[in-house]
Amino acid sequence: MKPDDDVLTKNRDNLFRYENKEINYSIRKMIEYEGEETQVCAYWDIEEYLYPGNYRVDIFADGNLIGQRSFTLDK
């Protein structure tokens, strides 16, 4: 999410259900989990100006929020 709490998305039709709401997602990736820690990378092709500020990444699996991380983008 951008500093203004808007989701970075390529298409406003990219939706999934979470807590009885339809919310946008930025990237969707299928991961085959086999019970062990797995490294996963997802890349975002920047096609717009990203303003400095605090950004948040939320990670969902099977309709559950399983991870969250924030970072600051400087000038």
PyMOL CGO cylinders between C-alpha atoms (Angstrom):
from pymol import cmd
from pymol.cgo import CYLINDER

trace = [
    CYLINDER, 0.00, 0.00, 0.00, 1.13, 3.49, -0.80, 0.3, 1, 1, 1, 1, 1, 1,
    CYLINDER, 1.13, 3.49, -0.80, 1.52, 6.18, 1.88, 0.3, 1, 1, 1, 1, 1, 1,
    CYLINDER, 1.52, 6.18, 1.88, -2.07, 7.31, 1.15, 0.3, 1, 1, 1, 1, 1, 1,
    CYLINDER, -2.07, 7.31, 1.15, -3.34, 3.73, 1.89, 0.3, 1, 1, 1, 1, 1, 1,
    CYLINDER, -3.34, 3.73, 1.89, -4.18, 3.09, -1.77, 0.3, 1, 1, 1, 1, 1, 1,
    CYLINDER, -4.18, 3.09, -1.77, -3.18, -0.33, -3.10, 0.3, 1, 1, 1, 1, 1, 1,
    CYLINDER, -3.18, -0.33, -3.10, -0.64, -0.45, -5.93, 0.3, 1, 1, 1, 1, 1, 1,
    CYLINDER, -0.64, -0.45, -5.93, -2.46, -2.34, -8.65, 0.3, 1, 1, 1, 1, 1, 1,
    CYLINDER, -2.46, -2.34, -8.65, -2.25, -2.70, -12.41, 0.3, 1, 1, 1, 1, 1, 1,
    CYLINDER, -2.25, -2.70, -12.41, -5.98, -3.39, -12.73, 0.3, 1, 1, 1, 1, 1, 1,
    CYLINDER, -5.98, -3.39, -12.73, -8.82, -2.42, -10.37, 0.3, 1, 1, 1, 1, 1, 1,
    CYLINDER, -8.82, -2.42, -10.37, -10.48, -5.74, -11.28, 0.3, 1, 1, 1, 1, 1, 1,
    CYLINDER, -10.48, -5.74, -11.28, -7.69, -7.61, -9.41, 0.3, 1, 1, 1, 1, 1, 1,
    CYLINDER, -7.69, -7.61, -9.41, -9.79, -8.44, -6.35, 0.3, 1, 1, 1, 1, 1, 1,
    CYLINDER, -9.79, -8.44, -6.35, -9.94, -11.10, -3.67, 0.3, 1, 1, 1, 1, 1, 1,
    CYLINDER, -9.94, -11.10, -3.67, -12.13, -11.65, -0.64, 0.3, 1, 1, 1, 1, 1, 1,
    CYLINDER, -12.13, -11.65, -0.64, -10.84, -10.85, 2.86, 0.3, 1, 1, 1, 1, 1, 1,
    CYLINDER, -10.84, -10.85, 2.86, -12.95, -10.40, 6.00, 0.3, 1, 1, 1, 1, 1, 1,
    CYLINDER, -12.95, -10.40, 6.00, -16.19, -10.19, 4.00, 0.3, 1, 1, 1, 1, 1, 1,
    CYLINDER, -16.19, -10.19, 4.00, -14.79, -7.44, 1.74, 0.3, 1, 1, 1, 1, 1, 1,
    CYLINDER, -14.79, -7.44, 1.74, -13.44, -7.42, -1.78, 0.3, 1, 1, 1, 1, 1, 1,
    CYLINDER, -13.44, -7.42, -1.78, -10.01, -5.78, -1.80, 0.3, 1, 1, 1, 1, 1, 1,
    CYLINDER, -10.01, -5.78, -1.80, -7.49, -5.10, -4.54, 0.3, 1, 1, 1, 1, 1, 1,
    CYLINDER, -7.49, -5.10, -4.54, -4.22, -6.95, -4.81, 0.3, 1, 1, 1, 1, 1, 1,
    CYLINDER, -4.22, -6.95, -4.81, -0.96, -5.95, -6.44, 0.3, 1, 1, 1, 1, 1, 1,
    CYLINDER, -0.96, -5.95, -6.44, 0.59, -9.32, -7.24, 0.3, 1, 1, 1, 1, 1, 1,
    CYLINDER, 0.59, -9.32, -7.24, -0.75, -12.85, -7.11, 0.3, 1, 1, 1, 1, 1, 1,
    CYLINDER, -0.75, -12.85, -7.11, 1.60, -15.80, -7.00, 0.3, 1, 1, 1, 1, 1, 1,
    CYLINDER, 1.60, -15.80, -7.00, 0.88, -19.51, -6.57, 0.3, 1, 1, 1, 1, 1, 1,
    CYLINDER, 0.88, -19.51, -6.57, 3.27, -21.21, -4.13, 0.3, 1, 1, 1, 1, 1, 1,
    CYLINDER, 3.27, -21.21, -4.13, 3.50, -24.91, -3.49, 0.3, 1, 1, 1, 1, 1, 1,
    CYLINDER, 3.50, -24.91, -3.49, 4.04, -25.22, 0.27, 0.3, 1, 1, 1, 1, 1, 1,
    CYLINDER, 4.04, -25.22, 0.27, 5.50, -28.51, 1.48, 0.3, 1, 1, 1, 1, 1, 1,
    CYLINDER, 5.50, -28.51, 1.48, 5.68, -27.83, 5.23, 0.3, 1, 1, 1, 1, 1, 1,
    CYLINDER, 5.68, -27.83, 5.23, 9.11, -26.18, 5.26, 0.3, 1, 1, 1, 1, 1, 1,
    CYLINDER, 9.11, -26.18, 5.26, 10.27, -22.56, 5.17, 0.3, 1, 1, 1, 1, 1, 1,
    CYLINDER, 10.27, -22.56, 5.17, 10.22, -21.35, 1.59, 0.3, 1, 1, 1, 1, 1, 1,
    CYLINDER, 10.22, -21.35, 1.59, 11.73, -18.19, 0.10, 0.3, 1, 1, 1, 1, 1, 1,
    CYLINDER, 11.73, -18.19, 0.10, 9.42, -16.35, -2.24, 0.3, 1, 1, 1, 1, 1, 1,
    CYLINDER, 9.42, -16.35, -2.24, 10.10, -13.28, -4.40, 0.3, 1, 1, 1, 1, 1, 1,
    CYLINDER, 10.10, -13.28, -4.40, 7.61, -11.13, -6.24, 0.3, 1, 1, 1, 1, 1, 1,
    CYLINDER, 7.61, -11.13, -6.24, 8.60, -8.15, -8.37, 0.3, 1, 1, 1, 1, 1, 1,
    CYLINDER, 8.60, -8.15, -8.37, 6.63, -5.00, -9.09, 0.3, 1, 1, 1, 1, 1, 1,
    CYLINDER, 6.63, -5.00, -9.09, 7.29, -3.27, -12.42, 0.3, 1, 1, 1, 1, 1, 1,
    CYLINDER, 7.29, -3.27, -12.42, 7.12, 0.44, -11.61, 0.3, 1, 1, 1, 1, 1, 1,
    CYLINDER, 7.12, 0.44, -11.61, 4.90, 2.23, -14.12, 0.3, 1, 1, 1, 1, 1, 1,
    CYLINDER, 4.90, 2.23, -14.12, 4.05, 5.28, -12.02, 0.3, 1, 1, 1, 1, 1, 1,
    CYLINDER, 4.05, 5.28, -12.02, 5.81, 7.79, -9.81, 0.3, 1, 1, 1, 1, 1, 1,
    CYLINDER, 5.81, 7.79, -9.81, 6.22, 6.44, -6.28, 0.3, 1, 1, 1, 1, 1, 1,
    CYLINDER, 6.22, 6.44, -6.28, 6.14, 9.23, -3.73, 0.3, 1, 1, 1, 1, 1, 1,
    CYLINDER, 6.14, 9.23, -3.73, 8.49, 9.20, -0.73, 0.3, 1, 1, 1, 1, 1, 1,
    CYLINDER, 8.49, 9.20, -0.73, 6.84, 7.88, 2.40, 0.3, 1, 1, 1, 1, 1, 1,
    CYLINDER, 6.84, 7.88, 2.40, 5.89, 4.73, 4.29, 0.3, 1, 1, 1, 1, 1, 1,
    CYLINDER, 5.89, 4.73, 4.29, 4.72, 1.77, 2.23, 0.3, 1, 1, 1, 1, 1, 1,
    CYLINDER, 4.72, 1.77, 2.23, 3.20, -1.46, 3.56, 0.3, 1, 1, 1, 1, 1, 1,
    CYLINDER, 3.20, -1.46, 3.56, 3.23, -4.98, 2.16, 0.3, 1, 1, 1, 1, 1, 1,
    CYLINDER, 3.23, -4.98, 2.16, 0.50, -7.39, 3.31, 0.3, 1, 1, 1, 1, 1, 1,
    CYLINDER, 0.50, -7.39, 3.31, 0.80, -11.07, 2.41, 0.3, 1, 1, 1, 1, 1, 1,
    CYLINDER, 0.80, -11.07, 2.41, -2.28, -13.28, 2.21, 0.3, 1, 1, 1, 1, 1, 1,
    CYLINDER, -2.28, -13.28, 2.21, -2.73, -17.03, 1.79, 0.3, 1, 1, 1, 1, 1, 1,
    CYLINDER, -2.73, -17.03, 1.79, -6.03, -18.86, 1.52, 0.3, 1, 1, 1, 1, 1, 1,
    CYLINDER, -6.03, -18.86, 1.52, -7.97, -15.81, 2.67, 0.3, 1, 1, 1, 1, 1, 1,
    CYLINDER, -7.97, -15.81, 2.67, -5.76, -15.18, 5.71, 0.3, 1, 1, 1, 1, 1, 1,
    CYLINDER, -5.76, -15.18, 5.71, -3.31, -12.37, 6.41, 0.3, 1, 1, 1, 1, 1, 1,
    CYLINDER, -3.31, -12.37, 6.41, -0.05, -14.24, 7.08, 0.3, 1, 1, 1, 1, 1, 1,
    CYLINDER, -0.05, -14.24, 7.08, 2.55, -11.47, 6.98, 0.3, 1, 1, 1, 1, 1, 1,
    CYLINDER, 2.55, -11.47, 6.98, 3.06, -7.75, 6.97, 0.3, 1, 1, 1, 1, 1, 1,
    CYLINDER, 3.06, -7.75, 6.97, 6.09, -5.50, 6.50, 0.3, 1, 1, 1, 1, 1, 1,
    CYLINDER, 6.09, -5.50, 6.50, 6.57, -1.75, 6.18, 0.3, 1, 1, 1, 1, 1, 1,
    CYLINDER, 6.57, -1.75, 6.18, 9.37, 0.18, 4.56, 0.3, 1, 1, 1, 1, 1, 1,
    CYLINDER, 9.37, 0.18, 4.56, 10.20, 3.81, 3.86, 0.3, 1, 1, 1, 1, 1, 1,
    CYLINDER, 10.20, 3.81, 3.86, 10.91, 5.10, 0.39, 0.3, 1, 1, 1, 1, 1, 1,
    CYLINDER, 10.91, 5.10, 0.39, 13.17, 8.15, 0.58, 0.3, 1, 1, 1, 1, 1, 1,
    CYLINDER, 13.17, 8.15, 0.58, 13.51, 10.98, -1.95, 0.3, 1, 1, 1, 1, 1, 1,
]
cmd.load_cgo(trace, "trace")
